[in-house]
């Protein structure tokens, strides 16, 4: 059974291995240059000279000037996101749907090997290959950009000229799904999703399309509606005074009430900010109206922040701290693994109860 599975899967396995080799070669060659620049610019010993922020900003800005490096950075993100979807569509969906479509399930399920063993062996081998492929892609891309992440941690995130704005936190939704162990969970889930659609639809191309569509939807739903609530977020409250008010924003809505926001720079290195809002002295949400001094023709000048400070507003920031990274990684991966196992269990049950026709 293992030999038969390999015979049927060897083309996909060779293609995946070739892609991994090409990606590895490109990332090793370019990654060595990134790591070498990290050393030659003086970042490893910057703490002794007390100039880490300046050196780190220079390092990031030099890399930013290299279009190749940041093209590869973006390409790695896209590749790690696409890999699970591709494996679900091209490895999972045809696994059973192709047998139904070609009618070969009649032969395959009437041999000495039971259909349960036939299915479990196939799912186990190809599922492990999916997880290993996604894990290796994530590991390589993480290693490649690790010097830049270390440098970004040394730059003041509130400095607009520091260069850190091009390197989002690893908790940021864009990067969270392509680092750590979550790609492994995504790969198993996409593979199991493809199998389930193949069992239900029994046509390869429609099952592939359904797999890609649902997986893409999950990638939007998870970071926006599920991940922020996997663990209780932290809150930071800062009283807004004349000395620290740095942001005054008013949004005018034609035909409706305007909204306002007053804020300061809250230093939360590596955090994922979920929301940022003002509350009044009574503890109720404040969205305006803006004071008369700020609405004046000259913008209020110094009188504007004074009038806002007199409102005794507080800025409340809701966020996931940098320390929550691995907790969120394990929780999210566990969710996808459990759902994947449930989908696999459903597929096995469906195949076992189905009559061969």
N, C-alpha and C positions, 0 to 999 in steps of 0.2 A: 504493500500500500504506500509506503514511503517512497519507494522507487517510482511508482506510477505518479504520485503527486509531484515528484521532482521532474519527471518527464514532461508533465503538462505545464509546470511552472518555470521551467528553466529559462525560457526566453525572457520573461519578465524579470527573473532573478539576474540574468546577465546584464540587461539594460540598467537595472537599479545599481548593480555593482559598478558598471562603467560610469554612471553619473556620479556615484560617490567618489570614485578614483579621480575623475576630472575636477570635481569640487575640491577634493583634498589637495591636489597639486596646486591649484590656483590659490587656495587660501594659505597653504604653507609658504609658497613663494612670496606672496604679498604680505602675509602676516609676519614673516621674519623682518621685513623692512619696517613695518609698524613698530615691532618690538625693539628693533635696533635704534630707531629714532627716539623711542621712549628712554633708552639708556643714554644715548649721546647728548640729548638735550639737557640731561642732568636731573631728571625727575626722581630716580632712586635715592639721591642724596640731598634732595631739596630741603628736607626738614632741618638739616644742619645749618643751612644758610638762611632759613626763614623766608624763602621766596617761592614757596610751592605754588601759590596761586598764580603768580606771574608766569612761571615756567610752564605750568599746566595749561594755562590759557594760550600761550605761544604754541605749545605742542598741538593742541586741538585745532588752532587756526591754521597751522601748517598742513595738517591732514585735510582740513576743510578745503584748502586750496588745491588739493590733489583730487581731481574729479574721479579718477579711477577708484581710489579708496572708498569714497562714499557711494559710488555706483555699486561697488561690490557689497557694501553695507546694506543698501536697499535691496540688491538682488538676493542676498542671503535671507532677508526677512520674507521676501515674496516666495522664495523657494521652500522655506520651512513651512509656510502656510499652505502652499499648493501641494506639497508632498502627501500629507494625509488624505486630502480630497482626491488626488490622483490614484492613490492606492485603494481607496474605497471604491472608486469608480471602475478602475481597470483590474483590480485584483479581487475585490469583494463581490461586486455586482455580477460578474460573469461566472462566479464559482459554481452556482447552482442554476442560474438562469440559462446559461449556455447549454447545460445538460437537458433542461426542459425543451429548449428551442430546437436542439438537434435530435431530440428523442433518444439520446444515449443513456438517459437515466434508466430506461427499461433494462438495458444490458448491465449497467453498473450496479443496479440494486438487486439483481437476481443472481449474483455470484456468491461464492462461499463467504466473502467478507460482508458483514451486515452493513446496511445503509448507515446505521449509527456510527460504526467504526470508520466507514468510508468518509463520513462528513467530519468527524472529530479529528481525524488525522490531517485532512486537508486544512481545516480551520486552524489547527494548532501550528502546523509548519508555516503556513503563509501568514498567519497572524503574528507569529514571532518574527518573521522576516519584516513585516510592516513596522513593528515596534522598534526593531534594531535599526532599520533604515532611518526612521524619524529621529531616533535617539542620536545616531551618528551625525546627522545633519545639524541637529541642535548643538551637539558637543563641539563640532568643528567651528560653527559660526560664533559660539560663545568664546572659544579660545581665541579666535581671530581678532575679536574686538575687545578683549579683556583689558589691554593696556589703555585704550581710550576710556573705558568705563572707570578705570582707576584714576586717570587724569581728571575726568569730569568731576569726580568726588572731591577733588582739591580746589575746584573753581567755585567762587561765590555764585550761587545760583541767581542772586539778585543783580549781578553785574551784567548789563546788556552787552557789554563789549568783551565778555570773558570767553565766549565761544562755547559755553556749556549748553546754550540753547539748541545746538545741533545734536546733542546727545541726551535724549530723554532718559528719565529714570527707568530702571529695569522693571519697575512696577507699572509703568505706563502701559495702557492697553495694547499699543502697537508692539511693544517688545516682550510683554509678559508671555504671550503665546508662542514665542519662538525661542525662548531661553528655558533653562532648567529641564524639568522632567515632563512638563505639560505636553510637548509634542508627542511623547510616547503614548499618553492617554488619548490624544486626538487621533493618532494613527490607528489604535485598536478600535476606537469608537467608529471611525469612518469605515474601516474594514468590516466591522460587524453590521453597520448600517447598510452597506452595500449588499451583504449576504441577505439580510432581512428583506430588502426591496427585491432582490433577485428571486427569493422564495415566493413573495406575494405577487409580483408582477409577471414573472416567468418569461420576460423578454429582456434581452441584454441591454439594448440601447435605452429603452425607457427606464430601466432600473439604474443605469449609470447616470442619466439625467436627474432622476429623483434623488440619488445619493448626493450629487454635487449641490443641488438646490437646497436640500435640508441641511447639509453640513455647512454651507455658506450662511444660512439663516442662524444656525447655532453659534457660529463665530461672531455674529452681531449681537445675539441675545445674551450670551454668556458674559462678555465684559461690561455690557451696559446695564443689565438687569439682575444678574446672579452674582457675579464675582464681588461687587462692592459689599454684599451682605453675607458673604461666607463666614466672616468673623466680624464682630462688632467694631465699627470704625472708631477712631479717636477724634477728639475735638480740641481745638485751640481757640481760646477767647482772648481778644486783645481790645482794651479800651482805646477808642479813637480820640486823640488829643491834637491840639494845634501842632505839636512837635512831630507827631508820627503820621499824620494824614498825608498820603502820597498819591492817592488815586481818587478822583472825583469824576463820576460818570453819570450822565443822564441820557435816557433813551426816550425819544418822543414818538408816540404812537398816533398817527393821524386818526382822528375820530374817537380816540380812546384816552385813558389816563396815561401819563408818562410815568416812567420808573427811574429810580436813582440808586446809585451804589457809591459808598464811600469806603475806602480801604487803605491798608498799609501793607508794607512788605513783610510777609510772615516767612521766616526762614525755617523751612522743613526739608532738610537735605534728603533726597531720595524718596520722598513721600509721594503718594498718589492722592492728589487733592480731588475729593468727590464733590464738594460744594463749598461755596464761599458766600456768606450772606451777612447782612446787618440786622441787629436787633436793637430795639429801643431801650430806654432806661427801665421800662416796665417789663422787659423780656419778650416783647412781641416783635415779629418780623417787621422790618422797616424798609420800605421801597420808595420813600418820598412822602410828600413833595419836597423838592429842593428848596432851600431857604431863599428868601428874597435877595439876600446879598449875593448869592451865587447866580441868581437869575438876572442880575443887573447887566447892563449893556457891556461893561468892561470885564465881565466875568467875575466881579467881586473883589479881585486882588487879594490882599491879606485879610480882608473882612470875610471872605468866603469860608476858609477853614475855621476862623474864629466862630462864625455863626453855626457851623456844623458841630464843632466841639461843644458848643453850648447845649446841643441836643443830647449829650451824654450817650452817644451810640457805642455799640460794641460790634466788632467783626468776629463772626464765628466761622471757623474753618473746620470742615469735616473731612477727614483724610484717613488713609491707611498708611501707617508708618513704614519706613524702610525695613524695620525688623520683622514685619509681617510677611515678607516675601516668601520664605520657604513654607510657612504655614499655609498660605494661599495656594502655593504650588502643589503641596500634598493634597489639600482638600479638593482642588479642582481636578487633579489627576485621578483621585479616588472616585470622584463622581463619574468621570468618563469611563473609567474601567468597569465600575459597577453597571452602568447603563449598557456598556458593550457586552458584558457577560450575560445580561438579561436578554439582549437582542440575539446573542448566539444561542442561548437556551431556548428562546422562542423558535428560532430557525430549526434547531435540531428536533424540537417537539413537532413542528409542522411537517417536517420531512418524514418523521417516523410514523405519523398517523395517516399520511397520504397513501392512497392506493396507487400502485404502479399501473399506469394506463397509457 
